[in-house]
């Protein structure tokens, strides 16, 4: 039984499956934002049903950029990047850094929501995340906004030209190609 303090609640995990072990590891990644220290321990201890000591409530030394790096690795992986469950998990990893204003997380989560989500609410949120990242100077977000504005559904050529010119000024060959087609 693993008991950790997350805000005021205590969580008991008794499952011995691999998925519960992965969930505990993921909790370690997200423990930094909740103010709980996470000390890594061997996989054998994760799978055992013994009681583990209570973790202290000090700040975690873990890097806050680790969830972003894991999400980007999953999305860019040719083996995993196309699976819907992997995209969903990567989106969950990118959500908190995007809320905190990390431009790279905003850009990738915005692309993910605009391309792969079927409902209009998620696409609208993704579009706003892309706009925030593009205003901050992210070339990928500027290129994606230019593509979205040039689609027949939106059809706003002035906005498309604006974002594609910004992306082309940063050296995007694809943006230069799309500009010639406008």
HELIX and SHEET records of a PDB file:
HELIX    1   1 UNK A   18  UNK A   34  1                                  17    
HELIX    2   2 UNK A   43  UNK A   47  1                                   5    
HELIX    3   3 UNK A   66  UNK A   76  1                                  11    
HELIX    4   4 UNK A   84  UNK A   99  1                                  16    
HELIX    5   5 UNK A  103  UNK A  116  1                                  14    
HELIX    6   6 UNK A  120  UNK A  135  1                                  16    
HELIX    7   7 UNK A  139  UNK A  150  1                                  12    
HELIX    8   8 UNK A  157  UNK A  169  1                                  13    
HELIX    9   9 UNK A  173  UNK A  181  1                                   9    
SHEET    1   A 2 UNK A   2  UNK A   6  0                                        
SHEET    2   A 2 UNK A   9  UNK A  13 -1                                        
END                                                                             
